[in-house]
């Protein structure tokens, strides 16, 4: 079946083009001003709405298996689809961790059954699984995640010899690092304790902890010839460390919030690495503009709000749900073209994702239909993630996702799911 989307503003790497998009089965058949001449079995007038490439979020935690009271692949892929996110790469710190062939196959089977959006799963490094990492089929896996700082899931890898083994596995496979120096964090934790004043969180998980760990990762990657991608940079100093030496990611929490927001939001914005200063936030935006950082992701990490609010800086779980509102929030901060570059095109290029990330003939028809609206306030009641809250509650947005297409099928119509079986596993060019 061929579907024609007409009267659209199409967001491409070269600017916004007025015209239409023809979808033929899984793929984009044609794009541009004269597309209406091609016709279609179904013609949909978008009345000037934007057609954007579906977001590729290369940093999410969907909590399944093992933490399904917080989230599931089904619930969080629904949140992704509602946010115009058509592909996700999910992290390995669930239970069991994705550090064995059996665990990887188990997650792939759950996603094949339940996911509404395209999916792939990072494998995680441990102190004793380098043989497994050598045997992984990386045409199906985006890369290796290395937790160089302790975080949710207990996958810390902090001795130089193991790190060197992992970094030396392959020059073609991205090694994605969570960079925080645990010894610095532990010293700071002894000083500040489990404070309920969350402004202390970035003093415990300090900028020095991030800088020191990122410096080590970059040095080791240079020594080993590693294809390094540093996750969720949070300080201006780290930007200079990765410049020209590694690709790197900015995450929504560090782009939207600063330490001034702890007084208002408390545990809702507790994440690892911690949200830091307004100057750091501004530096991350500038680094994106300059191309020093390539990708924007969410680090979507749902917890129950009761879990967040019943602990302090050491015991409240770190992470926040962001995937449902990520694209609309970014469109409030930057242009559609830049949002598409950082959230769709660059993630596809950085990880070698096959035929996705652009509205282009022959590519998979992964599309977000975005409508500019009157300003509206986000509330927890709007959240479709299983955790049912958002740190953006009270924020004002000016865009809505009115439809999401995955592999040519409309899966979300702005209100509900309309197609359940469109998702595919992502494939990577190595």
C-alpha positions in Angstrom: 0.0 0.0 0.0 1.2 3.5 -0.9 0.5 6.4 1.3 0.8 10.0 0.3 1.4 12.7 2.9 0.7 16.1 1.3 0.7 19.8 2.3 3.6 19.2 4.6 6.7 21.0 5.8 9.4 18.4 5.4 12.5 18.7 7.7 15.6 17.6 5.7 19.4 18.1 6.4 19.3 20.9 3.9 16.3 22.8 5.3 12.6 22.7 5.4 10.9 21.7 2.1 7.2 22.2 1.3 5.6 19.3 -0.4 4.8 15.7 0.2 6.2 12.3 1.2 5.1 9.1 -0.5 5.4 5.9 1.6 5.5 2.6 -0.3 5.4 -0.3 2.2 8.3 0.0 4.6 10.1 2.7 2.7 10.0 6.3 1.6 9.4 6.3 -2.1 9.7 10.0 -2.9 10.1 13.4 -1.2 9.6 16.9 -2.4 7.4 19.6 -4.0 6.2 17.4 -6.9 5.4 14.3 -4.9 1.6 14.8 -5.4 2.1 13.7 -9.0 3.0 10.2 -7.8 -0.4 9.7 -6.1 -1.1 7.0 -3.5 -3.7 4.5 -2.3 -4.2 6.7 0.7 -3.8 10.5 0.7 -3.4 12.4 3.9 -3.5 16.2 4.0 -1.2 17.4 6.9 -2.4 21.0 6.7 1.1 22.4 7.0 2.3 20.2 9.8 6.0 19.3 9.9 7.2 15.9 8.9 10.4 15.1 10.8 12.6 12.1 10.7 11.7 9.8 13.6 13.9 10.4 16.6 16.6 7.8 17.2 17.2 7.8 20.9 20.5 5.9 21.5 20.4 6.1 25.3 17.3 4.7 27.1 16.7 2.4 30.1 13.4 0.4 29.7 13.9 -1.6 32.9 12.9 -5.0 31.5 13.7 -7.7 32.5 13.9 -7.4 36.3 12.4 -4.0 37.2 9.1 -4.2 35.5 7.3 -2.5 38.4 9.1 0.7 37.1 8.7 0.2 33.3 8.5 -2.4 30.6 9.6 -2.5 26.9 5.9 -2.3 26.0 5.1 0.7 28.2 8.3 2.7 27.4 8.1 2.0 23.7 4.6 3.4 23.9 6.0 6.6 25.5 8.6 6.7 22.7 6.0 6.4 20.0 3.9 9.1 21.7 7.0 11.4 21.5 7.9 10.9 17.9 10.7 8.5 18.8 10.8 5.6 16.2 14.0 3.8 17.2 15.7 3.2 20.6 19.0 1.7 21.7 18.6 0.4 25.2 21.2 0.1 27.9 22.3 -3.2 29.6 21.8 -2.4 33.3 18.6 -4.3 33.9 18.3 -7.6 35.8 19.9 -9.8 34.7 22.4 -7.4 33.0 22.8 -7.7 29.3 26.3 -9.2 29.7 25.7 -12.7 28.3 24.4 -14.2 25.1 21.3 -15.6 26.9 20.4 -12.2 28.4 20.8 -10.5 25.0 18.6 -13.0 23.3 16.0 -12.7 26.0 15.7 -9.0 25.6 15.5 -9.3 21.8 12.7 -11.8 22.2 10.7 -9.5 24.5 11.1 -6.5 22.1 10.1 -8.6 19.1 6.9 -9.4 20.9 6.1 -6.1 22.7 8.0 -3.1 21.2 6.1 -0.4 19.3 9.3 1.1 18.0 12.5 -0.2 16.4 15.0 -1.5 18.9 18.5 -2.6 19.6 20.3 -3.4 22.8 23.8 -2.5 24.0 25.9 -5.2 25.6 27.6 -4.4 28.8 31.2 -4.9 29.9 32.1 -6.6 33.1 35.4 -7.7 34.7 35.1 -11.2 33.2 33.0 -11.2 30.0 35.4 -10.1 27.3 35.1 -13.5 25.5 31.3 -12.9 25.2 32.0 -9.4 23.9 34.3 -10.8 21.2 31.5 -13.2 20.0 28.7 -10.7 19.7 27.1 -10.0 16.3 27.6 -6.3 16.1 25.4 -6.0 13.0 22.5 -6.3 15.5 24.1 -4.5 18.5 24.9 -0.8 18.6 28.0 -1.1 20.8 29.5 -1.9 24.2 28.5 0.0 27.3 31.2 0.5 29.9 30.2 1.9 33.3 33.4 3.6 34.4 31.4 5.0 37.3 29.0 3.2 39.6 25.3 3.6 38.5 22.1 1.7 38.5 22.7 -2.0 37.9 26.1 -2.7 39.6 28.2 -3.0 36.4 31.2 -0.9 37.5 34.4 -1.6 35.5 37.1 0.4 37.1 40.5 -1.4 36.8 42.8 -0.4 34.0 43.6 -3.8 32.8 40.0 -4.8 32.1 39.2 -1.4 30.6 42.2 -1.9 28.3 41.0 -5.3 27.2 37.5 -3.9 26.4 38.8 -0.8 24.6 41.1 -3.0 22.5 38.4 -5.4 21.3 37.7 -3.8 18.0 38.3 -0.5 16.2 35.0 -0.7 14.5 32.6 -1.2 17.4 31.6 1.9 19.4 32.5 1.8 23.1 30.1 4.0 25.0 31.3 5.1 28.4 29.6 6.4 31.5 32.4 8.5 33.0 32.4 9.2 36.7 35.4 8.4 39.0 33.9 6.2 41.8 36.7 6.9 44.3 36.1 10.7 44.1 32.3 10.1 44.5 32.9 7.8 47.5 35.1 10.4 49.3 32.4 13.1 48.6 29.7 10.8 49.9 31.5 10.4 53.2 31.6 14.2 53.5 28.0 15.0 52.7 26.0 11.9 53.6 22.5 11.1 52.5 21.3 14.7 52.4 17.7 15.5 51.5 19.0 18.8 50.0 19.5 17.7 46.4 21.6 20.7 45.6 24.3 18.5 47.3 24.0 15.8 44.6 26.4 17.5 42.1 28.8 18.0 45.0 28.8 14.3 45.7 28.9 13.2 42.0 31.1 16.1 41.3 32.4 17.7 38.2 35.9 16.5 39.2 34.6 12.9 39.2 33.3 13.4 35.6 36.4 15.2 34.3 38.9 12.7 35.7 37.0 9.7 34.3 36.5 11.2 30.9 40.2 12.1 30.8 41.0 8.4 31.4 38.5 7.2 28.8 39.9 9.5 26.1 43.5 8.6 27.0 42.8 4.9 26.9 40.8 5.2 23.6 43.7 7.0 22.1 46.1 4.3 23.2 44.0 1.4 22.0 42.5 3.0 18.8 39.0 2.7 20.2 35.9 4.2 18.6 34.9 6.0 21.8 31.5 7.7 22.3 31.2 9.4 25.7 27.7 9.4 27.1 25.9 12.3 28.8 28.6 14.9 29.1 27.7 17.3 32.0 30.6 19.7 32.4 32.2 22.3 30.2 35.7 20.9 30.9 34.8 17.5 29.4 34.0 19.2 26.1 37.6 20.1 25.5 38.7 16.6 26.5 36.6 14.9 23.7 37.1 17.6 21.1 38.5 15.8 18.0 39.3 12.7 20.0 35.9 11.0 20.5 32.2 11.5 19.6 30.0 12.4 22.5 26.4 12.9 23.6 24.4 15.5 25.4 21.3 14.3 27.3 18.1 16.2 27.9 18.5 16.6 31.7 21.7 18.4 31.3 20.4 20.6 28.4 17.1 21.6 30.1 18.0 21.9 33.8 20.7 23.4 36.0 21.6 23.3 39.7 19.2 26.2 40.3 16.3 23.8 39.6 17.1 21.4 42.6 15.3 23.7 45.0 12.1 23.4 42.9 12.3 19.8 41.6 14.5 18.0 44.1 14.7 14.2 43.5 12.8 14.6 40.2 16.0 15.8 38.5 18.5 13.5 40.4 20.4 11.6 37.7 23.9 10.3 37.1 26.0 12.3 36.2 24.4 15.1 38.1 22.8 18.1 36.6 25.3 20.9 37.1 25.6 24.7 36.6 23.9 27.0 34.1 27.4 27.7 32.6 27.8 23.9 32.0 24.4 23.7 30.4 25.2 26.7 28.1 28.5 25.1 27.2 26.8 21.9 26.1 24.5 23.8 23.8 27.4 25.6 22.3 29.3 22.4 21.8 26.4 20.9 19.9 26.3 24.0 17.7 30.0 23.6 17.0 29.8 19.9 16.3 32.0 18.9 19.2 29.1 16.9 20.6 27.2 14.9 17.9 24.1 13.4 19.5 21.2 14.3 21.8 19.6 11.5 23.8 17.3 11.3 26.8 18.9 8.8 29.2 15.3 7.9 29.8 15.4 6.1 33.1 12.0 5.7 34.9 11.5 5.0 38.6 8.4 5.2 40.6 7.9 8.7 42.1 7.5 7.2 45.5 11.0 5.7 45.2 12.4 9.0 44.1 10.8 11.0 46.9 11.6 8.6 49.8 15.4 8.8 49.6 18.2 11.3 49.8 21.2 12.1 47.6 22.6 8.7 48.2 19.5 6.5 48.4 16.9 8.0 46.0 17.3 6.3 42.6 18.9 8.3 39.9 17.2 8.9 36.5 14.1 10.4 35.0 11.6 9.6 32.3 12.1 11.9 29.3 11.4 10.0 26.1 7.7 11.1 25.6 8.5 14.8 25.5 12.1 14.9 24.3 11.4 16.1 20.7 8.8 18.7 21.7 11.0 20.0 24.4 14.0 20.3 22.0 11.8 22.2 19.5 11.2 24.7 22.2 14.9 25.3 22.5 16.2 25.0 18.9 15.2 24.9 15.2 13.6 21.8 13.7 16.6 21.3 11.4 19.0 21.2 14.3 16.8 19.0 16.4 16.6 16.5 13.5 20.3 16.6 13.0 21.2 15.9 16.7 18.3 13.5 17.4 18.0 11.6 14.1 20.7 12.1 11.5 23.7 12.2 13.7 22.7 9.2 15.9 22.3 7.1 12.7 25.7 8.2 11.4 27.5 7.8 14.7 26.3 4.3 15.2 26.0 3.2 11.6 22.3 2.6 11.7 21.1 1.2 8.4 18.7 3.4 6.3 17.3 5.5 9.1 17.7 9.1 10.4 16.7 11.1 7.3 13.6 11.6 5.2 15.2 10.3 2.1 14.2 8.1 -0.8 14.9 4.4 -0.1 15.1 4.9 3.7 12.7 3.3 6.1 9.6 5.5 6.6 10.2 6.4 10.2 8.4 9.7 10.6 7.2 12.1 13.3 4.3 14.4 12.3 4.6 17.5 14.5 2.1 20.3 14.8 2.8 23.7 16.3 0.0 24.6 18.8 -1.0 27.1 21.3 1.2 26.9 24.4 0.1 24.1 26.8 1.3 23.0 30.2 2.7 19.5 30.7 1.3 17.5 33.7 2.0 14.1 35.2 -1.4 13.1 34.0 -0.2 13.4 30.4 2.5 10.7 30.9 2.0 7.3 29.3 5.2 5.8 30.8 4.5 3.2 33.5 5.9 5.5 36.2 3.3 8.2 35.4 5.4 11.3 36.2 7.7 13.7 34.4 10.3 16.2 35.5 8.7 18.5 32.9 5.5 18.8 34.8 4.6 22.5 34.8 6.7 23.3 31.7 5.0 24.9 28.7 5.4 23.3 25.3 4.4 24.6 21.9 4.5 21.4 19.7 2.6 18.2 19.7 3.2 14.8 18.1 0.1 14.2 16.1 1.3 11.0 14.4 4.3 8.6 14.4 5.1 6.3 11.6 7.4 3.3 12.1 8.5 1.4 9.0 5.7 3.0 7.0 2.9 2.1 9.5 1.1 4.7 11.6 1.6 3.5 15.2 0.4 6.6 17.1 -2.3 9.0 16.0 -1.7 11.6 18.7 -4.1 10.0 21.2 -3.6 6.2 21.1 -1.9 3.3 19.4 -3.3 2.4 16.0 -0.8 -0.3 14.9 1.1 -2.8 17.1 3.3 -4.8 14.7 5.4 -2.3 12.8 8.7 -2.4 14.8 11.9 -4.1 13.6 15.3 -4.8 15.1 17.8 -2.1 14.0 20.7 -3.1 11.8 24.2 -1.6 12.0 26.7 -1.2 9.2 30.2 -2.2 10.4 
